Amino acid sequence: MIDVAYNRAYIALGANLDERVHNISKALALLNRHPQVKVVRVSSLIETEAEEGPAHQPNFINGVAQLQTTLTPEELLEFMLQTENRLGRKRREKRGPRTIDLDLLLYADQIIDQPHLKLPHPRMHRRRFVMIPLAEIAPEIVHPVLKQTARQLLEELQKDDKL
């Protein structure tokens, strides 16, 4: 038997069109069907107002999932984009309403800066809708650039709220 090395990855999940929770569940099911991807843990889902993009969007349902995968970061990102397309995602306007949004946040402790792939996700630590669910399922995961845990990054965001 061949010993396969799995990498841990975290992805953000979001939807603000149609059946939001169903869309996230369907995305997780499609990801889990890939022979080289396993959904290990999923955070609670939270409802948030759209923080970016056009005004007057419907509220989002957001969460974070931990995956184990033997795909490379590029392959995983490509499969995530295919999954979005299968679920009817249309990219009509930047940060506009969407049936599903899957963002690759972290992949092992890799740091990648390419035009189509940036790891860790460059805005993850400034987004409450990412950090709240990430800190729920992986409070001690360390941001490979900032060298702080998800819990510490969330605490910093919450401190900013009190200023």
N, C-alpha and C positions, 0 to 999 in steps of 0.2 A: 504494500500500500504506500502511495506517495504522500508525504507530509506536505500539505499546502499551507502557505503562510497567508493568513488573512490580515487585512489592514482595517483599522477602525476609521470610520468616516462619520461625520455628522452633517445632516442636511436640514435646511429650514423648509417648512411646508406652509403654504398660504393659499387662500382662496377667498374671493369676494363676489363671485357671480354664481348663479344657479344654486344647486344644492351643495353648499360649501363643505359641510362635514363629509358628505358622501364623496365629493371630489377628492378630498384628502385621503379617505379610506381606500378609494379606488386606486389612487396613486401608490399608496403603500403596498397594496395587493399586487399591482403590476411590478413594482420594484422587487418585491419578494419572490416573484415567479422567475426572475432571472437566475440561471443556475450558479452564477458567480456573485450573487448579492443575497444577503440575509438581513432582514430587518430585526434588530436585536431588542430595541427599546424605543418606545414612543412616549413623548411627554403628554401632559394634559393639553387640551386645546383651549386657547384663550381667544376672546373676541376683542379686537382692537380697531380703532379708527385708522383710516389710511393716513400715514405720516408723510408720505411722499407722493408725487405725481399730481394729476389733475384734481381739482377741488370737487367736492360733492360725490365722492365715490362711496359705494356701500361699504359697511364695516367688513373687516377681514376676520377669518378664523385662522389662527396661526398655531404652529407647533414645531417641534424639532424631533428628528428620529436619529437613532444611532444605527449604523449599518456595519456589517462585516462584509468585506469584499476582496476578491482577488483581481478585480479590474484595476487598471491604472486610473489615476485621477482623470485623465483625459477621456478614457473609455467610460468611466462612471458619469462624467458630465454629459457626454453624448447620449448615454442611455436615459439620463434624466430629461434631456431635451426631447428625446423621442417619446418618453412617457407623457410629458406636457402636451405634445402634439396629438397623441392618441386620445387625450382627454379634452381636446378641443380648444387648446390655448391658441389665441390669436394675438399677435403682437402688432396692434394697430397704433398705439401711442406709448411712448416711454413711460413706464411705471403706471400704466393705465389699469383699469379693472381687468381681472383675469379669472378664468375658471380654476386654474391651478398655477402655482408658482413653486418651483423647486430650486433651491440655491444650495450649492455645495459650500459648506462653511469651513470644515476642517477635514483633512485627510492625513491620518497618522500625525506626524509632526512636520509635515512637508511645508516648505515655503516655495511658492511658484509665482512668478510674475511674468505672465505672457498676455498678449492682447485678448485672447479668448478665455483665459483661466488665471485667476488670481487666488492664491491660497496663502494664509487664511483669507476668508472673505473680507474685503477691505472695509466694509461698514458694519460688520456683525457686532462689534463691541459697542457701537453707538445706538443700537436698535433694541429697545425694550422687548419688542415682539419676538426677538431672537434670544436675547439673553435670559429672559424669565424662563422659557421652556428649556433652554440649554442648561441653565443652572439647576433646574429641577432634576434632570436625568443624569447630568455629569458635572456636579459642582466643582470637582477637583481637576477637571480637564484644563490643561495649561495652553493658553494662546501662545503659539510658538514664536511670535514676534514681540508681543508685549510682556511675555513671561509672567502673566498673572492668570489665576484660575478664573473659571466662569463665575464663581461666587464673588470673587473680588471685583471683577468687571461689573457685575450687576450691582454690587454695593456702591461702586463709584457713580453709576447712573442714578441710583436712588438718592445719593447725596446731592447730586446736581438738582434733583427735583425739589429739595428742601431749601436751596439757596434763594 
